[in-house]
Amino acid sequence: MARADLFTGDDGVVRCGWVTSDAEYTRYHDEEWGTPFRLERDMFEKICLEGFQAGLSWITILRRRSGFRTAFDNFEPLSVASFDSARVETLMQDVGIIRNRAKIESCIASARIVVDMLERGESLVDLVWSFAPTADRPRPTTLADVPAVTAESEALSAELRRRGFRFVGATTMYALMQSEGLVDDHLVGCHRAG
């Protein structure tokens, strides 16, 4: 296996090769990535953060996560749905987040969609999980074995777009599926591989 496919940290633990010696990346990989979370707030946060990540590295988002949580009222959909144009302007000045107007407005619009869903008795978590792959595929052994897009992520992307979500392309939605544990892409040899 190529050296880049697995990474051995200073602690001697073998992890997926995308993990570096960065403590935040290590924590994210070990405690969060690939672990199923089933809370509406968590799913809303991840959809927003994945959207903010578009065009950037995930570590950039992780390092600003605390700032995002403060700026977006801990990603409580009802609160974020109430943000107005004045709040958008305040967020555009917040150095603790990615100051991209389209992404900020997308997060607010997404909150409104989530609130509407909840009021109709729908769940964002249930919607996303309804696109989880049903067939088991072999655990990836190299980073090259991990897809960027799947039929399920394309279908999830299409459904979210149909509902009005933005920054939810198929590649972004596959990253969400990995993050939220809909798929388990920990490589063979990683200490998290089951």
Contact map, one row per residue, 1 for C-alpha under 8 A:
11101000000000000000000000000000000000000000000000000000000000000000000000000000000000000000000000000000000000000000000000000000000000000000110000000000000000000000000000000000000000000000000000
11111100000000000000000000000000000000000000000000000000000000000000000000000000000000000000000000000000000000000000000000000000000000000000010000000000000000000000000000000000000000000000000000
11111110000000001000000000000000000000000000000000000000000000000000000000000000000000000000000000000000000000000000000000000000000000000000000000000000000000000000000000000000000000000000000000
01111110000000001100000000000000000000000000000000000000000000000000000000000000000000000000000000000000000000000000000000000000000000000000000000000000000000000000000000000000000000000000000000
11111110000000011100000000000000000000000000000000000000000000000000000000000000000000000000000000000000000000000000000000000000000000000000111000000000000000000000000000000000000000000010000000
01111111000001111100000000000000000000000000000000000000000000000000000000000000000000000000000000000000000000000000000000000000000000000000000000000000000000000000000000000000000000000010110000
00111111100001111111000000000000000000000000000000000000000000000000000000000000000000000000000000000000000000000000000000000000000000000000000000000000000000000000000000000000000000000000000000
00000111111111100000000000000000000000000000000000000000000000000000000000000000000000000000000000000000000000000000000000000000000000000000000000000000000000000000000000000000000000000000000000
00000011111111100001100000000000000000000000000000000000000000000000000000000000000000000000000000000000000000000000000000000000000000000000000000000000000000000000000000000000000000000000000000
00000001111110000000100000000000000000000000000000000000000000000000000000000000000000000000000000000000000000000000000000000000000000000000000000000000000000000000000000000000000000000000000000
00000001111110000000000000000000000000000000000000000000000000000000000000000000000000000000000000000000000000000000000000000000000000000000000000000000000000000000000000000000000000000000000000
00000001111111000000000000000000000000000000000000000000000000000000000000000000000000000000000000000000000000000000000000000000000000000000000000000000000000000000000000000000000000000000000000
00000001111111100000000000000000000000000000000000000000000000000000000000000000000000000000000000000000000000000000000000000000000000000000000000000000000000000000000000000000000000000000001000
00000111100111110000000000000000000000000000000000000000000000000000000000000000000000000000000000000000000000000000000000000000000000000000000000000000000000000000000000000000000000000000111000
00000111100011111010000000001000000000000000000000000000000000000000000000000000000000000000000000000000000000000000000000000000000000000000000000000000000000000000000000000000000000000010111100
00001110000001111110000000000000000000000000000000000000000000000000000000000000000000000000000000000000000000000000000000000000000000000000000000000000000000000000000000000000000000000110010000
00111110000000111111000000000000000000000000000000000000000000000000000000000000000000000000000000000000000000000000000000000000000000000000001000000000000000000000000000000000000000000000000000
00011110000000011111000000000000000000000000000000000000000000000000000000000000000000000000000000000000000000000000000000000000000000000000000000000000000000000000000000000000000000000000000000
00000010000000111111110011001000000000000000000000000000000000000000000000000000000000000000000000000000000000000000000000000000000000000000000000000000000000000000000000000000000000000000000000
00000010100000001111110011000000000000000000000000000000000000000000000000000000000000000000000000000000000000000000000000000000000000000000000000000000000000000000000000000000000000000000000000
00000000110000000011111011000000000000000000000000000000000000000000000000000000000000000000000000000000000000000000000000000000000000000000000000000000000000000000000000000000000000000000000000
00000000000000000011111111000000000000000000000000000000000000000000000000000000000000000000000000000000000000000000000000000000000000000000000000000000000000000000000000000000000000000000000000
00000000000000000000111111100000000000000000000000000000000000000000000000000000000000000000000000000000000000000000000000000000000000000000000000000000000000000000000000000000000000000000000000
00000000000000000000011111110000000000000000000000000000001001100000000000000000000000000000000000000000000000000000000000000000000000000000000000000000000000000000000000000000000000000000000000
00000000000000000011111111111000000000000000000000000000001001000000000000000000000000000000000000000000000000000000000000000000000000000000000000000000000000000000000000000000000000000000000000
00000000000000000011111111111100000000000000000000000000000000000000000000000000000000000000000000000000000000000000000000000000000000000000000000000000000000000000000000000000000000000000000000
00000000000000000000001111111111000000000000000000000000000000000000000000000000000000000000000000000000000000000000000000000000000000000000000000000000000000000000000000000000000000000000000000
00000000000000000000000111111111100000000000000000000000000000000000000000000000000000000000000000000000000000000000000000000000000000000000000000000000000000000000000000000000000000000000000000
00000000000000100010000011111111110000000000000000000000000000000000000000000000000000000000000000000000000000000000000000000000000000000000000000000000000000000000000000000000000000000000000000
00000000000000000000000001111111100000000000000000000000000000000000000000000000000000000000000000000000000000000000000000000000000000000000000000000000000000000000000000000000000000000000000100
00000000000000000000000000111111101000000000000000000000000000000000000000000000000000000000000000000000000000000000000000000000000000000000000000000000000000000000000000000000000000000000000000
00000000000000000000000000111111111000000000000000000000000000000000000000000000000000000000000000000000000000000000000000000000000000000000000000000000000000000000000000000000001100000000000000
00000000000000000000000000011111111000000000000000000000000000000000000000000000000000000000000000000000000000000000000000000000000000000000000000000000000000000000000000000000011110000000000000
00000000000000000000000000001001111100000000000000000000000000000000000000000000000000000000000000000000000000000000000000000000000000000000000000000000000000000000000000000000011111111100000000
00000000000000000000000000000011111110000000000000000000000000000000000000000000000000000000000000000000000000000000000000000000000000000000000000000000000000000000000000000000001110000000000000
00000000000000000000000000000000011111000000000000000000000000000000000000000000000000000000000000000000000000000000000000000000000000000000000000000000000000000000000000000000000111000000000000
00000000000000000000000000000000001111100110000000000000000000000000000000000000000000000000000000000000000000000000000000000000000000000000000000000000000000000000000000000000000110000000000000
00000000000000000000000000000000000111110110000000000000000000000000000000000000000000000000000000000000000000000000000000001000000000000000000000000000000000000000000000000000000000000000000000
00000000000000000000000000000000000011111110000000000000000000000000000000000000000000000000000000000000000000000000000000001000000000000000000000000000000000000000000000000000000000000000000000
00000000000000000000000000000000000001111111000000000000000000000000000000000000000000000000000000000000000000000000000000111000000000000000000000000000000000000000000000000000000000000000000000
00000000000000000000000000000000000000111111100000000000000000000000000000111000000000000000000000000000000000000000000000000000000000000000000000000000000000000000000000000000000000000000000000
00000000000000000000000000000000000011111111110000000000000000000000000000100000000000000000000000000000000000000000000000000000000000000000000000000000000000000000000000000000000000000000000000
00000000000000000000000000000000000011111111111000000000000000000000000000000000000000000000000000000000000000000000000000011000000000000000000000000000000000000000000000000000000100000000000000
00000000000000000000000000000000000000011111111100000000000000000000000000101000000000000000000000000000000000100100000000010000000000000000000000000000000000000000000000000000000000000000000000
00000000000000000000000000000000000000001111111110000000000000000000000000100000000000000000000000000000000000000000000000000000000000000000000000000000000000000000000000000000000000000000000000
00000000000000000000000000000000000000000111111111000000000000000000000000000000000000000000000000000000000000000000000000000000000000000000000000000000000000000000000000000001000000000000000000
00000000000000000000000000000000000000000011111111100000000000000000000000000000000000000000000000000000000000000000000000000000000000000000000000000000000000000000000100000001000000000000000000
00000000000000000000000000000000000000000001111111110000000000000000000000000000000000000000000000000000011001000000000000000000000000000000000000000000000000000000000000000000000000000000000000
00000000000000000000000000000000000000000000111111111000000010000000000000000000000000000000000000000000000000000000000000000000000000000000000000000000000000000000000000000000000000000000000000
00000000000000000000000000000000000000000000011111111100000000000000000000000000000000000000000000000000000000000000000000000000000000000000000000000000000000000000001100011011000000000000000000
00000000000000000000000000000000000000000000001111111100000000000000000000000000000000000000000000000010000000000000000000000000000000000000000000000000000000000000011100010000000000000000000000
00000000000000000000000000000000000000000000000111111101000010000000000000000000000000000000000001000010000000000000000000000000000000000000000000000000000000000000001000000000000000000000000000
00000000000000000000000000000000000000000000000011111111110110000000000000000000000000000000000000000000000000000000000000000000000000000000000000000000000000000000000000000000000000000000000000
00000000000000000000000000000000000000000000000001111111100000000000000000000000000000000000000000000000000000000000000000000000000000000000000000000000000000000000001000010000000000000000000000
00000000000000000000000000000000000000000000000000001111100000000000000000000000000000000000000000000000000000000000000000000000000000000000000000000000000000000000000000000000000000000000000000
00000000000000000000000000000000000000000000000000011111110100000000000000000000000000000000000000000000000000000000000000000000000000000000000000000000000000000000000000000000000000000000000000
00000000000000000000000000000000000000000000000000001111111110000000000000000000000000000000000000000000000000000000000000000000000000000000000000000000000000000000000000000000000000000000000000
00000000000000000000000000000000000000000000000000001001111111000000000000000000000000000000000000000000000000000000000000000000000000000000000000000000000000000000000000000000000000000000000000
00000000000000000000000110000000000000000000000000000000111111100000000000000000000000000000000000000000000000000000000000000000000000000000000000000000000000000000000000000000000000000000000000
00000000000000000000000000000000000000000000000000001001111111110000000000000000000000000000000000000000000000000000000000000000000000000000000000000000000000000000000000000000000000000000000000
00000000000000000000000000000000000000000000000010011000111111111000000000000000000000000000000000000000000000000000000000000000000000000000000000000000000000000000000000000000000000000000000000
00000000000000000000000110000000000000000000000000000000011111111000000000000000000000000000000000000000000000000000000000000000000000000000000000000000000000000000000000000000000000000000000000
00000000000000000000000100000000000000000000000000000000001111111100000000000000000000000000000000000000000000000000000000000000000000000000000000000000000000000000000000000000000000000000000000
00000000000000000000000000000000000000000000000000000000000111111111000000000000000000000000000110000000000000000000000000000000000000000000000000000000000000000000000000000000000000000000000000
00000000000000000000000000000000000000000000000000000000000011111111100000000000000000000000000010000000000000000000000000000000000000000000000000000000000000000000000000000000000000000000000000
00000000000000000000000000000000000000000000000000000000000000111111110000000000000000000000000100000000000000000000000000000000000000000000000000000000000000000000000000000000000000000000000000
00000000000000000000000000000000000000000000000000000000000000011111111000000000000000000000000110000000000000000000000000000000000000000000000000000000000000000000000000000000000000000000000000
00000000000000000000000000000000000000000000000000000000000000011111111101000000000000000000000110000000000000000000000000000000000000000000000000000000000000000000000000000000000000000000000000
00000000000000000000000000000000000000000000000000000000000000001111111111100000000000000000000000000000000000000000000000000000000000000000000000000000000000000000000000000000000000000000000000
00000000000000000000000000000000000000000000000000000000000000000111111111000000000000000000000000000000000000000000000000000000000000000000000000000000000000000000000000000000000000000000000000
00000000000000000000000000000000000000000000000000000000000000000011111111000000000000000010010110000000000000000000000000000000000000000000000000000000000000000000000000000000000000000000000000
00000000000000000000000000000000000000000000000000000000000000000001111111110001000000000000000000000000000000000000000000000000000000000000000000000000000000000000000000000000000000000000000000
00000000000000000000000000000000000000000000000000000000000000000000111111110011000000000000000000000000000000000000000000000000000000000000000000000000000000000000000000000000000000000000000000
00000000000000000000000000000000000000000000000000000000000000000001111111110000000000000000000000000000000000000000000000000000000000000000000000000000000000000000000000000000000000000000000000
00000000000000000000000000000000000000001101100000000000000000000000100111111011000000000000000000000000000000000000000000000000000000000000000000000000000000000000000000000000000000000000000000
00000000000000000000000000000000000000001000000000000000000000000000000111111111000000000000000000000000000000000000000000000000000000000000000000000000000000000000000000000000000000000000000000
00000000000000000000000000000000000000001001000000000000000000000000000000111111100000000000000000000000000000110110000000000000000000000000000000000000000000000000000000000000000000000000000000
00000000000000000000000000000000000000000000000000000000000000000000000000011111110000000000000000000000000000110010000000000000000000000000000000000000000000000000000000000000000000000000000000
00000000000000000000000000000000000000000000000000000000000000000000000010111111111000000000000000000000000000000000000000000000000000000000000000000000000000000000000000000000000000000000000000
00000000000000000000000000000000000000000000000000000000000000000000000110111111111000000000000000000000001100110000000000000000000000000000000000000000000000000000000000000000000000000000000000
00000000000000000000000000000000000000000000000000000000000000000000000000001111111000000000000000000000000111110010000000000000000000000000000000000000000000000000000000000000000000000000000000
00000000000000000000000000000000000000000000000000000000000000000000000000000111111100000000000000000000000100000000000000000000000000000000000000000000000000000000000000000000000000000000000000
00000000000000000000000000000000000000000000000000000000000000000000000000000011111111110000000000000000000100000000000000000000000000000000000000000000000000000000000000000000000000000000000000
00000000000000000000000000000000000000000000000000000000000000000000000000000000011111110000000000000000000000000000000000000000000000000000000000000000000000000000000000000000000000000000000000
00000000000000000000000000000000000000000000000000000000000000000000000000000000001111111000000000000000000000000000000000000000000000000000000000000000000000000000000000000000000000000000000000
00000000000000000000000000000000000000000000000000000000000000000000000000000000001111111100000000000000000000000000000000000000000000000000000000000000000000000000000000000000000000000000000000
00000000000000000000000000000000000000000000000000000000000000000000000000000000001111111110000000000000000000000000000000000000000000000000000000000000000000000000000000000000000000000000000000
00000000000000000000000000000000000000000000000000000000000000000000000000000000001111111111000000001001100000000000000000000000000000000000000000000000000000000000000000000000000000000000000000
00000000000000000000000000000000000000000000000000000000000000000000000000000000000011111111100000000000000000000000000000000000000000000000000000000000000000000000000000000000000000000000000000
00000000000000000000000000000000000000000000000000000000000000000000000000000000000001111111110000000000000000000000000000000000000000000000000000000000000000000000000000000000000000000000000000
00000000000000000000000000000000000000000000000000000000000000000000001000000000000000111111110010100001000000000000000000000000000000000000000000000000000000000000000000000000000000000000000000
00000000000000000000000000000000000000000000000000000000000000000000000000000000000000011111110000111000000000000000000000000000000000000000000000000000000000000000000000000000000000000000000000
00000000000000000000000000000000000000000000000000000000000000000000000000000000000000001111111000100000000000000000000000000000000000000000000000000000000000000000000000000000000000000000000000
00000000000000000000000000000000000000000000000000000000000000000000001000000000000000000111111110100000000000000000000000000000000000000000000000000000000000000000000000000000000000000000000000
00000000000000000000000000000000000000000000000000000000000000000000000000000000000000000000111111100000000000000000000000000000000000000000000000000000000000000000000000000000000000000000000000
00000000000000000000000000000000000000000000000000000000000000010111001000000000000000000000011111000000000000000000000000000000000000000000000000000000000000000000000000000000000000000000000000
00000000000000000000000000000000000000000000000000000000000000011011001000000000000000000010011111100000000000000000000000000000000000000000000000000000000000000000000000000000000000000000000000
00000000000000000000000000000000000000000000000000010000000000000000000000000000000000000000001111110000000000000000000000000000000000000000000000000000000000000000000000000000000000000000000000
00000000000000000000000000000000000000000000000000000000000000000000000000000000000000000011111011111001000000000000000000000000000000000000000000000000000000000000000000000000000000000000000000
00000000000000000000000000000000000000000000000000000000000000000000000000000000000000000001000001111111000000000000000000000000000000000000000000000000000000000000000000000000000000000000000000
00000000000000000000000000000000000000000000000000000000000000000000000000000000000000010001000000111111100000000000000000000000000000000000000000000000000000000000000000000000000000000000000000
00000000000000000000000000000000000000000000000000000000000000000000000000000000000000000000000000011111110000000000000000000000000000000000000000000000000000000000000000000000000000000000000000
00000000000000000000000000000000000000000000000000110000000000000000000000000000000000000000000000011111111000000000000000000000000000000000000000000000000000000000001000000000000000000000000000
00000000000000000000000000000000000000000000000000000000000000000000000000000000000000010010000000111111111100000000000000000000000000000000000000000000000000000000000000000000000000000000000000
00000000000000000000000000000000000000000000000000000000000000000000000000000000000000010000000000001111111110000000000000000000000000000000000000000000000000000000000000000000000000000000000000
00000000000000000000000000000000000000000000000100000000000000000000000000000000000000000000000000000111111111000000000000000000000000000000000000000000000000000000111000000000000000000000000000
00000000000000000000000000000000000000000000000100000000000000000000000000000001000000000000000000000011111111100000000000000000000000000000000000000000000000000000000000000000000000000000000000
00000000000000000000000000000000000000000000000000000000000000000000000000000001111000000000000000000001111111110000000000000000000000000000000000000000000000000000000000000000000000000000000000
00000000000000000000000000000000000000000000000000000000000000000000000000000000100000000000000000000000111111111000000000000000000000000000000000000000000000000001100000000000000000000000000000
00000000000000000000000000000000000000000000000100000000000000000000000000000000100000000000000000000000011111111100000000000000000000000000000000000000000000000001110000000000000000000000000000
00000000000000000000000000000000000000000001000000000000000000000000000000001101100000000000000000000000001111111110000000000000000000000000000000000000000000000000000000000000000000000000000000
00000000000000000000000000000000000000000000000000000000000000000000000000001101100000000000000000000000000111111111000000000000000000000000000000000000000000000000000000000000000000000000000000
00000000000000000000000000000000000000000000000000000000000000000000000000000000000000000000000000000000000011111111100000000000000000000000000000000000000000000011100000000000000000000000000000
00000000000000000000000000000000000000000001000000000000000000000000000000001000000000000000000000000000000001111111110000110000000000000000000000000000000000000000000000000000000000000000000000
00000000000000000000000000000000000000000000000000000000000000000000000000001100100000000000000000000000000000111111111000000000000000000000000000000000000000000000000000000000000000000000000000
00000000000000000000000000000000000000000000000000000000000000000000000000000000000000000000000000000000000000011111111100000000000000000000000000000000000000000000000000000000000000000000000000
00000000000000000000000000000000000000000000000000000000000000000000000000000000000000000000000000000000000000001111111111110000000000000000000000000000000000000000000000000000000000000000000000
00000000000000000000000000000000000000000000000000000000000000000000000000000000000000000000000000000000000000000111111111110000000000000000000000000000000000000000000000000000000000000000000000
00000000000000000000000000000000000000000000000000000000000000000000000000000000000000000000000000000000000000000011111111000000000000000000000000000000000000000000000000000000000000000000000000
00000000000000000000000000000000000000000000000000000000000000000000000000000000000000000000000000000000000000000001111111000000000000000000000000000000000000000000000000000000000000000000000000
00000000000000000000000000000000000000000000000000000000000000000000000000000000000000000000000000000000000000000000111111100000000000000000000000000000000000000000000000000000000000000000000000
00000000000000000000000000000000000000000000000000000000000000000000000000000000000000000000000000000000000000000000111111110110000000000000000000000000000000000000000000000000000000000000000000
00000000000000000000000000000000000000010000000000000000000000000000000000000000000000000000000000000000000000000100110011111110000000000000000000000000000000000000000000000000000000000000000000
00000000000000000000000000000000000000010011000000000000000000000000000000000000000000000000000000000000000000000100110001111111000000000000000000000000000000000000000000000000000000000000000000
00000000000000000000000000000000000001110010000000000000000000000000000000000000000000000000000000000000000000000000000000111111100000000000000000000000000000000000000000000000000000000000000000
00000000000000000000000000000000000000000000000000000000000000000000000000000000000000000000000000000000000000000000000001111111110000000000000000000000000000000000000000000000000000000000000000
00000000000000000000000000000000000000000000000000000000000000000000000000000000000000000000000000000000000000000000000001111111111000000000000000000000000000000000000000000000000000000000000000
00000000000000000000000000000000000000000000000000000000000000000000000000000000000000000000000000000000000000000000000000011111111100000000000000000000000100000000000000000000000000000000000000
00000000000000000000000000000000000000000000000000000000000000000000000000000000000000000000000000000000000000000000000000001111111100000000000000000000000000000000000000000000000001000000000000
00000000000000000000000000000000000000000000000000000000000000000000000000000000000000000000000000000000000000000000000000000111111100000000000000000000000000000000000000000000000000000000000000
00000000000000000000000000000000000000000000000000000000000000000000000000000000000000000000000000000000000000000000000000000011111110000000000000000001101100000000000000000000000000000000000000
00000000000000000000000000000000000000000000000000000000000000000000000000000000000000000000000000000000000000000000000000000001111111000000000000000001000000000000000000000000100001100000000000
00000000000000000000000000000000000000000000000000000000000000000000000000000000000000000000000000000000000000000000000000000000001111110000000000000001000000000000000000000000000001100000000000
00000000000000000000000000000000000000000000000000000000000000000000000000000000000000000000000000000000000000000000000000000000000111110000000000000000000000000000000000000000000000000000000000
00000000000000000000000000000000000000000000000000000000000000000000000000000000000000000000000000000000000000000000000000000000000011111000000000000000000000000000000000000000000000000000000000
00000000000000000000000000000000000000000000000000000000000000000000000000000000000000000000000000000000000000000000000000000000000011111100000000000000000000000000000000000000000000000000000000
00000000000000000000000000000000000000000000000000000000000000000000000000000000000000000000000000000000000000000000000000000000000000111110000000000000000000000000000000000000000000000000000000
00000000000000000000000000000000000000000000000000000000000000000000000000000000000000000000000000000000000000000000000000000000000000011111000000000000000000000000000000000000000000000000000000
00000000000000000000000000000000000000000000000000000000000000000000000000000000000000000000000000000000000000000000000000000000000000001111100000000000000000000000000000000000000000011111000000
00000000000000000000000000000000000000000000000000000000000000000000000000000000000000000000000000000000000000000000000000000000000000000111111011000000000000000000000000000000000000001111000000
10001000000000000000000000000000000000000000000000000000000000000000000000000000000000000000000000000000000000000000000000000000000000000011111010000000000000000000000000000000000000000011100000
11001000000000000000000000000000000000000000000000000000000000000000000000000000000000000000000000000000000000000000000000000000000000000001111111000000000000000000000000000000000000000011000000
00001000000000001000000000000000000000000000000000000000000000000000000000000000000000000000000000000000000000000000000000000000000000000001111111000000000000000000000000000000000000000010000000
00000000000000000000000000000000000000000000000000000000000000000000000000000000000000000000000000000000000000000000000000000000000000000000011111100000000000000000000000000000000000000000000000
00000000000000000000000000000000000000000000000000000000000000000000000000000000000000000000000000000000000000000000000000000000000000000001111111100000000000000000000000000000000000000000000000
00000000000000000000000000000000000000000000000000000000000000000000000000000000000000000000000000000000000000000000000000000000000000000001011111110000000000000000000000000000000000001000000000
00000000000000000000000000000000000000000000000000000000000000000000000000000000000000000000000000000000000000000000000000000000000000000000000111111100000000000000000000000000000000000000000000
00000000000000000000000000000000000000000000000000000000000000000000000000000000000000000000000000000000000000000000000000000000000000000000000001111100000000000000000000100110000000000000000000
00000000000000000000000000000000000000000000000000000000000000000000000000000000000000000000000000000000000000000000000000000000000000000000000000111110110000000000000001100100000000000000000000
00000000000000000000000000000000000000000000000000000000000000000000000000000000000000000000000000000000000000000000000000000000000000000000000000111111110000000000000001000100000000000000000000
00000000000000000000000000000000000000000000000000000000000000000000000000000000000000000000000000000000000000000000000000000000000000000000000000001111111000000000000000000000000000000000000000
00000000000000000000000000000000000000000000000000000000000000000000000000000000000000000000000000000000000000000000000000000000001110000000000000000111111100000000000000000000000000000000000000
00000000000000000000000000000000000000000000000000000000000000000000000000000000000000000000000000000000000000000000000000000000001000000000000000001111111110000000000001101100100000000000000000
00000000000000000000000000000000000000000000000000000000000000000000000000000000000000000000000000000000000000000000000000000000000000000000000000001111111111000000000011101000000000000000000000
00000000000000000000000000000000000000000000000000000000000000000000000000000000000000000000000000000000000000000000000000000000001000000000000000000011111111100000000001000000000000000000000000
00000000000000000000000000000000000000000000000000000000000000000000000000000000000000000000000000000000000000000000000000000001001000000000000000000001111111110000000001001000000000000000000000
00000000000000000000000000000000000000000000000000000000000000000000000000000000000000000000000000000000000000000000000000000000000000000000000000000000111111111000000111001000000000000000000000
00000000000000000000000000000000000000000000000000000000000000000000000000000000000000000000000000000000000000000000000000000000000000000000000000000000011111111100000000000000000000000000000000
00000000000000000000000000000000000000000000000000000000000000000000000000000000000000000000000000000000000000000000000000000000000000000000000000000000001111111110000000000000000000000000000000
00000000000000000000000000000000000000000000000000000000000000000000000000000000000000000000000000000000000000000000000000000000000000000000000000000000000111111111110100000000000000000000000000
00000000000000000000000000000000000000000000000000000000000000000000000000000000000000000000000000000000000000000000000000000000000000000000000000000000000011111111110100000000000000000000000000
00000000000000000000000000000000000000000000000000000000000000000000000000000000000000000000000000000000000000000000000000000000000000000000000000000000000001111111100000000000000000000000000000
00000000000000000000000000000000000000000000000000000000000000000000000000000000000000000000000000000000000000001000000000000000000000000000000000000000000000111111100000000000000000000000000000
00000000000000000000000000000000000000000000000000000000000000000000000000000000000000000000000000000000000011001000000000000000000000000000000000000000000000011111110000000000000000000000000000
00000000000000000000000000000000000000000000000000000000000000000000000000000000000000000000000000000000010011001000000000000000000000000000000000000000000000011111111100000000000000000000000000
00000000000000000000000000000000000000000000000000100000000000000000000000000000000000000000000000000000010001000000000000000000000000000000000000000000000000011001111110000000000000000000000000
00000000000000000000000000000000000000000000000001110100000000000000000000000000000000000000000000000010010000000000000000000000000000000000000000000000000000000000111110010000000000000000000000
00000000000000000000000000000000000000000000001001100000000000000000000000000000000000000000000000000000000000000000000000000000000000000000000000000000000010011000111111011000000000000000000000
00000000000000000000000000000000000000000000000000000000000000000000000000000000000000000000000000000000000000000000000000000000000000000000000000000000010010000000011111111000000000000000000000
00000000000000000000000000000000000000000000000000000000000000000000000000000000000000000000000000000000000000000000000000000000000000000000000000001100111110000000000111111100000000000000000000
00000000000000000000000000000000000000000000000000000000000000000000000000000000000000000000000000000000000000000000000000000000000000000000000000011000110000000000000011111110000000000000000000
00000000000000000000000000000000000000000000000001100100000000000000000000000000000000000000000000000000000000000000000000000000000000000000000000000000000000000000001111111111000000000000000000
00000000000000000000000000000000000000000000000001000000000000000000000000000000000000000000000000000000000000000000000000000000000000000000000000000000110110000000000111111111100000000000000000
00000000000000000000000000000000000000000000000000000000000000000000000000000000000000000000000000000000000000000000000000000000000000000000000000011100100000000000000001111111110000000000000000
00000000000000000000000000000000000000000000000001000000000000000000000000000000000000000000000000000000000000000000000000000000000000000000000000010000000000000000000000111111111000000000000000
00000000000000000000000000000000000000000000011001000000000000000000000000000000000000000000000000000000000000000000000000000000000000000000000000000000000000000000000000011111111100000000000000
00000000000000000000000000000000000000000000000000000000000000000000000000000000000000000000000000000000000000000000000000000000000100000000000000000000100000000000000000001111111111100000000000
00000000000000000000000000000000110000000000000000000000000000000000000000000000000000000000000000000000000000000000000000000000000000000000000000000000000000000000000000000111111111111000000000
00000000000000000000000000000001111000000000000000000000000000000000000000000000000000000000000000000000000000000000000000000000000000000000000000000000000000000000000000000011111111000000000000
00000000000000000000000000000001111110000010000000000000000000000000000000000000000000000000000000000000000000000000000000000000000000000000000000000000000000000000000000000001111111100000000000
00000000000000000000000000000000111110000000000000000000000000000000000000000000000000000000000000000000000000000000000000000000000000000000000000000000000000000000000000000000111111110000000000
00000000000000000000000000000000010100000000000000000000000000000000000000000000000000000000000000000000000000000000000000000000100110000000000000000000000000000000000000000000111111110000000000
00000000000000000000000000000000010000000000000000000000000000000000000000000000000000000000000000000000000000000000000000000000000110000000000000000000000000000000000000000000110111111000000000
00000000000000000000000000000000010000000000000000000000000000000000000000000000000000000000000000000000000000000000000000000000000000000010000000000000000000000000000000000000010011111100000010
00000000000000000000000000000000010000000000000000000000000000000000000000000000000000000000000000000000000000000000000000000000000000000011000001000000000000000000000000000000010000111110000000
00000000000000010000000000000000010000000000000000000000000000000000000000000000000000000000000000000000000000000000000000000000000000000011000000000000000000000000000000000000000000011111010110
00001100000000110000000000000000000000000000000000000000000000000000000000000000000000000000000000000000000000000000000000000000000000000011111000000000000000000000000000000000000000001111110010
00000000000000000000000000000000000000000000000000000000000000000000000000000000000000000000000000000000000000000000000000000000000000000011110000000000000000000000000000000000000000000111110010
00000100000001100000000000000000000000000000000000000000000000000000000000000000000000000000000000000000000000000000000000000000000000000000100000000000000000000000000000000000000000000011111010
00000100000001110000000000000000000000000000000000000000000000000000000000000000000000000000000000000000000000000000000000000000000000000000000000000000000000000000000000000000000000000111111110
00000000000011100000000000000000000000000000000000000000000000000000000000000000000000000000000000000000000000000000000000000000000000000000000000000000000000000000000000000000000000000000111110
00000000000000100000000000000100000000000000000000000000000000000000000000000000000000000000000000000000000000000000000000000000000000000000000000000000000000000000000000000000000000000100011111
00000000000000000000000000000000000000000000000000000000000000000000000000000000000000000000000000000000000000000000000000000000000000000000000000000000000000000000000000000000000000010111111111
00000000000000000000000000000000000000000000000000000000000000000000000000000000000000000000000000000000000000000000000000000000000000000000000000000000000000000000000000000000000000000000000111
